[in-house]
Amino acid sequence: MRTVLWAPRFAAVYFLAAVALLVLFIAIDSSLAIAAPLVLILIGLGVAVLIRNRTVRQ
């Protein structure tokens, strides 16, 4: 039975959400002071998922 590596996929979703949020806020010419904490949280969650996956697998 093949194992599916879900953690990189979840991390990719977090990173893509951060990029989409950044592009959206730039496109509507809104203040990035609102988006910056959300982008940092999403990037942090993506990194946390990757780190957790790495430590659990070893």
DSSP file (Angstrom, degrees, kcal/mol; ACC not computed):
  #  RESIDUE AA STRUCTURE BP1 BP2  ACC     N-H-->O    O-->H-N    N-H-->O    O-->H-N    TCO  KAPPA ALPHA  PHI   PSI    X-CA   Y-CA   Z-CA
    1    1 A M              0   0    0      0, 0.0     2,-0.2     0, 0.0     0, 0.0   0.000 360.0 360.0 360.0 129.9    0.0    0.0    0.0
    2    2 A R        -     0   0    0      1,-0.1     2,-0.5     0, 0.0     0, 0.0  -0.518 360.0-133.7 -78.2 139.3    1.4    3.4   -1.0
    3    3 A T        -     0   0    0     -2,-0.2     2,-0.5     2,-0.0    -1,-0.1  -0.783  13.8-143.8 -92.0 132.4    1.9    6.0    1.6
    4    4 A V        -     0   0    0     -2,-0.5     2,-1.3     1,-0.0     3,-0.2  -0.843  10.0-137.0 -96.8 128.4    0.7    9.5    0.8
    5    5 A L     >  +     0   0    0     -2,-0.5     4,-0.6     1,-0.2    -2,-0.0  -0.705  32.3 168.4 -85.5  96.0    2.8   12.3    2.1
    6    6 A W  H  >  +     0   0    0     -2,-1.3     4,-2.5     1,-0.2     5,-0.2   0.806  61.0  70.8 -81.2 -29.9    0.1   14.7    3.3
    7    7 A A  H  > S+     0   0    0      1,-0.2     4,-2.7     2,-0.2     5,-0.2   0.909  97.8  48.2 -60.0 -45.9    2.3   17.1    5.3
    8    8 A P  H  > S+     0   0    0      0, 0.0     4,-2.3     0, 0.0    -1,-0.2   0.864 111.9  52.0 -63.0 -31.3    4.0   18.7    2.3
    9    9 A R  H  X S+     0   0    0     -4,-0.6     4,-1.9     2,-0.2    -2,-0.2   0.915 110.5  46.6 -69.5 -41.7    0.6   19.1    0.7
   10   10 A F  H  X S+     0   0    0     -4,-2.5     4,-2.0     2,-0.2    -1,-0.2   0.909 112.7  50.6 -64.5 -40.9   -0.8   20.8    3.7
   11   11 A A  H  X S+     0   0    0     -4,-2.7     4,-2.5    -5,-0.2    -2,-0.2   0.907 108.2  52.5 -63.0 -40.9    2.2   23.0    3.9
   12   12 A A  H  X S+     0   0    0     -4,-2.3     4,-2.8     1,-0.2    -1,-0.2   0.877 106.6  53.4 -62.6 -37.3    1.8   23.9    0.2
   13   13 A V  H  X S+     0   0    0     -4,-1.9     4,-2.2     2,-0.2    -1,-0.2   0.916 109.8  47.8 -63.5 -42.6   -1.8   24.9    0.9
   14   14 A Y  H  X S+     0   0    0     -4,-2.0     4,-2.0     2,-0.2    -2,-0.2   0.921 113.7  47.1 -63.3 -43.6   -0.6   27.2    3.7
   15   15 A F  H  X S+     0   0    0     -4,-2.5     4,-2.2     1,-0.2    -2,-0.2   0.908 112.9  48.6 -66.2 -41.3    2.1   28.8    1.5
   16   16 A L  H  X S+     0   0    0     -4,-2.8     4,-2.8     1,-0.2    -1,-0.2   0.867 109.5  53.0 -66.5 -35.3   -0.3   29.2   -1.4
   17   17 A A  H  X S+     0   0    0     -4,-2.2     4,-2.4    -5,-0.2    -1,-0.2   0.893 108.7  50.3 -65.5 -38.4   -2.9   30.8    0.9
   18   18 A A  H  X S+     0   0    0     -4,-2.0     4,-2.2     2,-0.2    -2,-0.2   0.918 112.8  46.0 -64.8 -43.2   -0.2   33.3    2.1
   19   19 A V  H  X S+     0   0    0     -4,-2.2     4,-2.8     2,-0.2     5,-0.2   0.917 112.8  50.0 -65.4 -43.3    0.7   34.2   -1.5
   20   20 A A  H  X S+     0   0    0     -4,-2.8     4,-2.5     1,-0.2    -2,-0.2   0.901 111.1  49.2 -62.6 -40.7   -2.9   34.5   -2.5
   21   21 A L  H  X S+     0   0    0     -4,-2.4     4,-2.4     2,-0.2    -1,-0.2   0.913 112.1  48.3 -64.4 -42.5   -3.6   36.8    0.4
   22   22 A L  H  X S+     0   0    0     -4,-2.2     4,-2.0     2,-0.2    -2,-0.2   0.923 113.1  47.1 -64.1 -44.8   -0.6   38.9   -0.4
   23   23 A V  H  X S+     0   0    0     -4,-2.8     4,-2.7     2,-0.2    -2,-0.2   0.900 111.7  51.9 -63.4 -40.9   -1.6   39.2   -4.1
   24   24 A L  H  X S+     0   0    0     -4,-2.5     4,-2.2     1,-0.2    -2,-0.2   0.931 110.7  46.5 -62.1 -46.4   -5.2   40.0   -3.1
   25   25 A F  H  <>S+     0   0    0     -4,-2.4     5,-2.4     1,-0.2    -1,-0.2   0.849 114.9  47.2 -68.1 -32.8   -4.1   42.8   -0.8
   26   26 A I  H ><5S+     0   0    0     -4,-2.0     3,-1.0     3,-0.2    -1,-0.2   0.896 110.9  52.6 -71.6 -39.6   -1.7   44.2   -3.4
   27   27 A A  H 3<5S+     0   0    0     -4,-2.7    -2,-0.2     1,-0.3    -1,-0.2   0.875 112.3  43.1 -65.3 -38.1   -4.3   44.0   -6.1
   28   28 A I  T 3<5S-     0   0    0     -4,-2.2    -1,-0.3    -5,-0.2    -2,-0.2   0.377 110.1-124.6 -90.3   6.8   -7.0   45.9   -4.1
   29   29 A D  T < 5 +     0   0    0     -3,-1.0    -3,-0.2     1,-0.2     2,-0.2   0.885  56.4 155.2  55.1  44.6   -4.3   48.4   -3.1
   30   30 A S      < -     0   0    0     -5,-2.4     2,-0.3    -6,-0.2    -1,-0.2  -0.491  52.7 -79.5 -97.0 169.5   -5.0   47.9    0.6
   31   31 A S    >>  -     0   0    0     -2,-0.2     3,-1.0     1,-0.2     4,-0.7  -0.511  28.5-150.7 -71.2 129.0   -2.8   48.4    3.6
   32   32 A L  H 3> S+     0   0    0     -2,-0.3     4,-2.6     1,-0.2    -1,-0.2   0.567  88.0  81.8 -77.0  -7.2   -0.4   45.5    4.1
   33   33 A A  H 34 S+     0   0    0      1,-0.2    -1,-0.2     2,-0.2    -2,-0.0   0.804  95.3  46.0 -65.1 -27.0   -0.4   46.3    7.8
   34   34 A I  H <> S+     0   0    0     -3,-1.0     4,-0.6     2,-0.1    -1,-0.2   0.882 117.7  41.2 -78.8 -40.7   -3.6   44.3    7.9
   35   35 A A  H  X S+     0   0    0     -4,-0.7     4,-2.8     1,-0.2     5,-0.2   0.766  96.5  78.1 -81.0 -26.3   -2.3   41.4    5.8
   36   36 A A  H  X S+     0   0    0     -4,-2.6     4,-2.5     1,-0.2     5,-0.2   0.893  94.6  46.0 -57.0 -46.9    1.2   41.1    7.3
   37   37 A P  H  > S+     0   0    0      0, 0.0     4,-2.3     0, 0.0    -1,-0.2   0.902 114.4  49.1 -63.7 -37.1    0.2   39.2   10.4
   38   38 A L  H  X S+     0   0    0     -4,-0.6     4,-2.4     2,-0.2    -2,-0.2   0.908 111.3  49.0 -66.9 -41.1   -2.0   36.8    8.5
   39   39 A V  H  X S+     0   0    0     -4,-2.8     4,-2.5     2,-0.2     5,-0.2   0.921 112.2  48.7 -63.8 -43.5    0.7   36.1    6.0
   40   40 A L  H  X S+     0   0    0     -4,-2.5     4,-2.5    -5,-0.2    -2,-0.2   0.891 111.0  50.4 -64.3 -38.8    3.2   35.5    8.7
   41   41 A I  H  X S+     0   0    0     -4,-2.3     4,-2.5    -5,-0.2    -2,-0.2   0.932 111.6  47.7 -63.8 -45.2    0.8   33.2   10.5
   42   42 A L  H  X S+     0   0    0     -4,-2.4     4,-2.1     2,-0.2    -2,-0.2   0.907 113.7  46.8 -64.5 -41.8    0.2   31.2    7.3
   43   43 A I  H  X S+     0   0    0     -4,-2.5     4,-2.4     2,-0.2    -1,-0.2   0.912 112.1  51.6 -65.4 -41.2    3.9   30.9    6.5
   44   44 A G  H  X S+     0   0    0     -4,-2.5     4,-2.5    -5,-0.2    -2,-0.2   0.890 108.9  50.3 -61.6 -40.4    4.6   29.9   10.2
   45   45 A L  H  X S+     0   0    0     -4,-2.5     4,-2.3     2,-0.2    -1,-0.2   0.903 109.9  50.8 -65.0 -40.6    1.9   27.2   10.0
   46   46 A G  H  X S+     0   0    0     -4,-2.1     4,-1.9     2,-0.2    -2,-0.2   0.922 112.7  45.4 -62.5 -44.0    3.4   25.8    6.8
   47   47 A V  H  X S+     0   0    0     -4,-2.4     4,-2.6     1,-0.2     5,-0.2   0.899 111.4  53.2 -65.6 -40.6    6.9   25.7    8.3
   48   48 A A  H  X S+     0   0    0     -4,-2.5     4,-2.7     1,-0.2     5,-0.2   0.895 107.8  50.9 -62.4 -39.8    5.5   24.1   11.5
   49   49 A V  H  X S+     0   0    0     -4,-2.3     4,-2.4     2,-0.2    -1,-0.2   0.924 111.8  47.1 -63.6 -43.6    3.8   21.3    9.4
   50   50 A L  H  X S+     0   0    0     -4,-1.9     4,-2.1     2,-0.2    -2,-0.2   0.912 113.9  46.9 -65.6 -41.5    7.0   20.6    7.6
   51   51 A I  H  X S+     0   0    0     -4,-2.6     4,-2.3     2,-0.2     5,-0.2   0.918 112.8  49.5 -65.6 -43.2    9.1   20.5   10.8
   52   52 A R  H  X S+     0   0    0     -4,-2.7     4,-2.1    -5,-0.2     5,-0.2   0.911 110.8  50.4 -62.2 -42.2    6.5   18.3   12.6
   53   53 A N  H  X S+     0   0    0     -4,-2.4     4,-1.9    -5,-0.2    -1,-0.2   0.900 111.0  49.6 -62.7 -40.6    6.5   15.9    9.6
   54   54 A R  H  X S+     0   0    0     -4,-2.1     4,-1.0     1,-0.2    -2,-0.2   0.899 113.4  44.5 -67.4 -40.7   10.2   15.7    9.6
   55   55 A T  H  < S+     0   0    0     -4,-2.3    -1,-0.2     1,-0.2    -2,-0.2   0.815 113.5  50.3 -75.6 -29.0   10.5   15.0   13.4
   56   56 A V  H  < S+     0   0    0     -4,-2.1    -2,-0.2    -5,-0.2    -1,-0.2   0.874 108.2  52.4 -75.4 -36.8    7.7   12.4   13.4
   57   57 A R  H  <        0   0    0     -4,-1.9    -1,-0.2     1,-0.2    -2,-0.2   0.759 360.0 360.0 -73.2 -25.2    9.1   10.4   10.5
   58   58 A Q     <        0   0    0     -4,-1.0    -1,-0.2    -5,-0.1    -2,-0.1   0.481 360.0 360.0 -85.5 360.0   12.6   10.0   11.9
